[in-house]
Amino acid sequence: MRQVLVVKSGGAAALPEWQAAFAACAPDLELRWWDDPTLDPAAVDFALVWDPEPGRLAQLPNLKVIFGSGAGVDAIIADPDLPRHLPLVRMGVEGAAQRMGEYACWAALSLLRGTRRLAIAQAEARWDYFEPDFTAREKVVGIMGLGVMGTRAAEMLGGIGFPVIGWSRTPKVLPGVESFAGDAARDAFLAKADILVVLLPATEATRGLIAAPLLARVKPGTGLIHAGRGSQAVVDDVLAALDSGQLGGAVIDVFEQEPLPADSPAWQHPRLTVTPHVASLPSRRERAAHVATCIAAFRRGDALPNLYDHGRGY
């Protein structure tokens, strides 16, 4: 009997694409949709999910592994009935780090070259000529979070010409990157960054971190790129910092509430670019191949990669 993988990611319309992707790399798996009324819960072996309804995973008695369909698993661990004894695998596709690096470079260059201002002028059919004041070589990019994503972003930003510094919870050594570690070094790090890139994991320590107290410690006019977790930024504080000039501009990809409500003032702010949580999401084909590789490893009894640690929070 074929093992069953149930999917809840991208909506029901995404199921044919998921099926085609898994058919190419794991033809022995039977792929079923999360809300398929004919699905026997006892038949499910694996689950690939983004935002499962609370309690649903606990209703799958023979579930063996839970796969998050994104790098973050916030919506999964928010389930009070989550079967915590089961392995929870975060999406660790190599292409995700490349995409995050591309996003960080695009966002940093957008802040450097006034892309938001240009977009507003184009929407108004207005010729808004101005001359950029700086090149990448004159702006220090500070990356908060030097994991796989942050490391690749640092490499790519450095390749463009930005001087790069980094801050992490524990010391990291990266070629060409001045590193700061721990709470005691954070203010020194913030004081040197002209563009702040937030790529931290979601933990209790990072919840609400990008708020007025931290923003008061950055250089006036600092640019902000937030592509970590939605729980980390207090959007009202970011908007206030943009209004005062403490932040010169911002690009935000993740929000506490997603989709971002239509009435949020973030949509209209002239110094803020909003993107819809697309910074590093790999294709479904890439994610299917990663999950298939992990399932094969599980069947062999090998260790699973990118396991979520409930104690550490990532």
C-alpha positions as CSV (number, residue, x, y, z in Angstrom):
1,M,0.0,0.0,0.0
2,R,1.3,3.4,-1.0
3,Q,1.9,5.9,1.8
4,V,-0.2,9.0,1.9
5,L,0.9,12.6,2.0
6,V,-1.7,15.2,2.8
7,V,-1.2,18.8,1.7
8,K,-2.5,22.1,2.9
9,S,-0.5,24.8,1.2
10,G,-1.4,27.3,-1.5
11,G,-5.1,26.5,-1.5
12,A,-7.0,23.7,-3.3
13,A,-6.2,25.2,-6.7
14,A,-2.5,24.4,-6.0
15,L,-3.2,20.6,-5.7
16,P,-2.6,19.7,-9.4
17,E,0.8,21.5,-9.3
18,W,1.7,19.7,-6.1
19,Q,0.6,16.4,-7.6
20,A,2.7,16.9,-10.7
21,A,5.7,17.9,-8.6
22,F,5.5,14.9,-6.4
23,A,4.8,12.5,-9.3
24,A,8.1,13.5,-10.8
25,C,10.2,12.9,-7.6
26,A,8.2,10.5,-5.5
27,P,5.7,8.5,-7.6
28,D,5.2,6.0,-4.8
29,L,3.5,8.6,-2.7
30,E,-0.3,9.2,-2.8
31,L,-1.0,12.9,-2.6
32,R,-4.3,14.0,-1.1
33,W,-5.8,17.4,-0.3
34,W,-6.3,18.5,3.3
35,D,-10.0,18.9,3.0
36,D,-10.8,15.9,0.8
37,P,-14.0,14.5,2.3
38,T,-13.1,11.0,1.2
39,L,-9.7,11.0,3.0
40,D,-9.4,8.5,5.8
41,P,-7.5,10.2,8.6
42,A,-6.0,6.9,9.7
43,A,-4.4,6.5,6.3
44,V,-2.3,9.6,6.4
45,D,1.5,9.1,6.9
46,F,2.9,12.5,6.3
47,A,1.6,16.1,6.2
48,L,2.9,19.1,4.3
49,V,1.2,22.2,5.7
50,W,1.4,26.0,6.1
51,D,-1.5,27.0,8.4
52,P,-3.4,23.9,9.6
53,E,-6.5,24.5,11.6
54,P,-5.9,23.9,15.3
55,G,-6.5,20.3,16.3
56,R,-6.5,18.8,12.8
57,L,-3.0,17.3,12.9
58,A,-3.8,15.6,16.2
59,Q,-6.7,13.9,14.4
60,L,-4.3,11.9,12.1
61,P,-3.5,8.9,14.4
62,N,-0.8,7.4,12.2
63,L,1.0,10.6,11.2
64,K,4.7,10.1,11.2
65,V,6.3,13.4,10.1
66,I,5.0,17.0,9.7
67,F,6.6,19.2,7.0
68,G,6.3,22.9,7.0
69,S,5.8,24.3,3.5
70,G,7.9,27.4,4.4
71,A,11.0,28.2,6.4
72,G,8.8,29.5,9.2
73,V,6.5,27.2,11.1
74,D,4.8,29.8,13.3
75,A,1.2,28.9,12.2
76,I,1.9,25.2,12.9
77,I,3.3,25.5,16.4
78,A,0.5,27.9,17.3
79,D,-1.7,24.8,17.4
80,P,-2.3,24.0,21.1
81,D,-3.0,20.4,20.2
82,L,0.0,20.0,17.9
83,P,1.5,16.4,18.3
84,R,4.9,17.7,19.6
85,H,6.3,14.2,19.8
86,L,6.4,14.0,16.0
87,P,9.3,15.4,13.9
88,L,8.5,18.9,12.5
89,V,10.7,19.6,9.5
90,R,11.2,23.2,8.4
91,M,11.6,23.8,4.7
92,G,15.3,23.9,4.0
93,V,15.5,24.1,0.2
94,E,18.9,25.4,-1.1
95,G,17.0,27.7,-3.5
96,A,15.4,29.5,-0.6
97,A,18.6,31.0,0.6
98,Q,19.4,32.1,-2.9
99,R,16.0,33.8,-3.2
100,M,16.5,35.5,0.1
101,G,19.8,36.8,-1.0
102,E,18.2,38.1,-4.2
103,Y,15.4,39.8,-2.2
104,A,17.9,41.4,0.2
105,C,19.9,42.8,-2.7
106,W,16.8,44.0,-4.5
107,A,15.5,45.7,-1.3
108,A,18.8,47.3,-0.4
109,L,19.2,48.6,-3.9
110,S,15.6,49.8,-3.8
111,L,16.3,51.8,-0.7
112,L,19.6,53.1,-2.1
113,R,18.1,54.2,-5.4
114,G,14.7,55.5,-4.2
115,T,12.5,52.9,-5.8
116,R,9.4,53.7,-3.7
117,R,9.6,57.3,-4.7
118,L,10.0,56.4,-8.4
119,A,7.0,54.0,-8.2
120,I,4.8,56.7,-6.7
121,A,5.9,59.2,-9.4
122,Q,5.1,56.7,-12.2
123,A,1.6,55.9,-10.7
124,E,1.0,59.7,-10.9
125,A,2.6,60.1,-14.3
126,R,4.9,62.6,-12.8
127,W,8.6,63.1,-13.9
128,D,10.3,63.2,-10.5
129,Y,14.0,63.7,-11.4
130,F,16.5,63.3,-8.6
131,E,20.1,62.2,-8.2
132,P,21.0,59.3,-5.8
133,D,23.4,60.5,-3.1
134,F,25.3,57.3,-2.5
135,T,26.6,54.1,-4.0
136,A,26.5,50.7,-2.4
137,R,30.1,51.0,-1.3
138,E,29.1,54.0,1.0
139,K,26.3,52.2,2.9
140,V,26.9,49.6,5.5
141,V,24.3,46.8,5.5
142,G,23.8,45.2,8.9
143,I,22.2,41.7,8.9
144,M,20.4,40.5,12.0
145,G,20.4,36.8,11.9
146,L,23.4,34.9,10.3
147,G,21.8,31.5,9.7
148,V,21.7,30.0,6.2
149,M,19.5,32.8,4.9
150,G,21.6,35.6,6.5
151,T,24.9,34.0,5.3
152,R,23.8,33.9,1.7
153,A,22.4,37.4,1.9
154,A,25.7,38.6,3.3
155,E,27.7,37.0,0.4
156,M,25.4,38.5,-2.2
157,L,25.2,42.0,-0.7
158,G,29.0,42.0,-0.4
159,G,29.3,41.0,-4.0
160,I,27.3,44.1,-5.0
161,G,29.7,46.3,-3.1
162,F,27.9,46.9,0.2
163,P,30.1,46.6,3.3
164,V,28.4,44.0,5.4
165,I,28.2,43.5,9.2
166,G,26.2,40.9,11.1
167,W,24.6,40.3,14.4
168,S,23.5,37.0,15.9
169,R,22.7,35.4,19.2
170,T,26.0,33.5,19.2
171,P,29.3,34.4,17.6
172,K,29.6,33.6,13.8
173,V,32.6,33.9,11.6
174,L,31.9,34.8,7.9
175,P,34.5,35.9,5.4
176,G,34.5,39.7,5.0
177,V,31.7,40.2,7.5
178,E,32.4,42.0,10.8
179,S,30.3,40.0,13.3
180,F,28.6,41.1,16.6
181,A,27.1,38.6,19.0
182,G,24.7,38.8,22.0
183,D,22.6,41.5,23.6
184,A,25.7,43.4,24.8
185,A,26.9,44.0,21.3
186,R,23.6,44.9,19.6
187,D,23.8,48.6,20.2
188,A,27.3,48.8,18.7
189,F,26.0,46.8,15.7
190,L,23.0,49.1,15.2
191,A,25.2,52.2,15.4
192,K,27.2,51.1,12.4
193,A,24.4,49.9,10.1
194,D,23.0,52.2,7.4
195,I,20.6,49.6,6.2
196,L,19.2,47.0,8.6
197,V,18.2,43.6,7.3
198,V,16.2,41.5,9.8
199,L,16.4,37.7,9.1
200,L,15.9,36.4,12.6
201,P,14.0,33.3,13.6
202,A,10.7,33.6,15.5
203,T,11.4,33.1,19.2
204,E,10.1,34.8,22.4
205,A,13.2,36.8,22.4
206,T,12.6,38.2,18.9
207,R,8.9,38.9,19.3
208,G,8.2,42.6,19.0
209,L,11.9,43.3,18.7
210,I,11.6,45.8,15.8
211,A,9.8,48.4,17.8
212,A,10.4,51.9,19.2
213,P,13.2,51.0,21.7
214,L,15.3,49.4,19.1
215,L,14.5,51.9,16.3
216,A,15.6,54.7,18.6
217,R,19.1,53.2,18.6
218,V,19.7,53.1,14.8
219,K,21.2,56.0,12.9
220,P,18.8,58.7,11.8
221,G,17.7,57.8,8.2
222,T,18.5,54.1,8.4
223,G,16.8,51.8,5.9
224,L,14.9,48.8,7.2
225,I,14.4,45.5,5.3
226,H,12.3,43.1,7.3
227,A,12.0,39.5,5.9
228,G,12.2,37.5,9.2
229,R,8.9,36.8,10.9
230,G,5.8,38.9,11.2
231,S,5.8,38.6,14.9
232,Q,9.0,40.6,15.2
233,A,7.9,44.0,13.9
234,V,5.5,46.5,15.5
235,V,4.3,48.1,12.4
236,D,2.9,51.2,14.1
237,D,6.3,51.9,15.5
238,V,8.0,51.4,12.1
239,L,5.5,53.8,10.5
240,A,6.2,56.4,13.3
241,A,9.9,56.0,12.7
242,L,9.4,56.6,9.0
243,D,7.3,59.7,9.7
244,S,10.0,61.1,12.0
245,G,12.9,60.4,9.7
246,Q,14.5,58.0,12.1
247,L,14.0,55.4,9.4
248,G,14.7,56.7,5.9
249,G,12.7,54.0,4.2
250,A,11.6,50.4,4.7
251,V,10.8,47.2,2.8
252,I,8.6,44.7,4.7
253,D,7.7,41.2,3.5
254,V,6.2,39.7,6.7
255,F,3.4,40.9,9.0
256,E,1.7,39.7,12.1
257,Q,-1.6,39.5,10.2
258,E,-1.4,38.1,6.7
259,P,-2.8,39.0,4.3
260,L,-2.1,42.6,5.4
261,P,-5.6,44.2,5.9
262,A,-6.6,46.5,3.1
263,D,-7.1,49.3,5.7
264,S,-3.6,49.1,7.1
265,P,-1.8,52.5,6.7
266,A,1.3,50.5,5.7
267,W,0.0,50.2,2.1
268,Q,0.0,53.9,1.5
269,H,3.1,55.1,3.3
270,P,5.3,56.9,0.8
271,R,8.5,55.5,2.3
272,L,7.4,51.9,2.7
273,T,7.4,49.1,0.2
274,V,5.1,46.2,1.1
275,T,5.7,42.7,-0.4
276,P,3.3,39.7,0.2
277,H,5.6,37.2,2.0
278,V,7.5,36.3,-1.1
279,A,11.1,36.9,-0.1
280,S,12.5,33.4,-0.1
281,L,9.7,31.0,-1.0
282,P,11.0,28.2,-3.3
283,S,8.9,26.8,-6.2
284,R,6.5,23.9,-5.4
285,R,8.8,21.7,-7.5
286,E,11.8,22.5,-5.3
287,R,9.8,22.0,-2.1
288,A,8.3,18.7,-3.3
289,A,11.8,17.4,-4.1
290,H,13.0,18.4,-0.6
291,V,10.1,16.7,1.1
292,A,10.6,13.5,-1.0
293,T,14.2,13.4,0.0
294,C,13.3,13.8,3.6
295,I,10.7,11.0,3.4
296,A,13.2,8.7,1.8
297,A,15.6,9.5,4.7
298,F,12.9,8.8,7.2
299,R,12.1,5.4,5.6
300,R,15.8,4.5,5.8
301,G,16.0,5.5,9.5
302,D,18.3,8.4,8.8
303,A,18.3,11.7,10.7
304,L,15.9,14.4,9.3
305,P,17.3,17.8,8.4
306,N,16.0,21.2,9.6
307,L,14.1,19.8,12.6
308,Y,12.2,22.3,14.6
309,D,13.4,22.5,18.2
310,H,10.5,23.3,20.5
311,G,12.9,24.3,23.3
312,R,14.9,26.8,21.2
313,G,11.9,28.0,19.3
314,Y,13.4,27.5,15.8
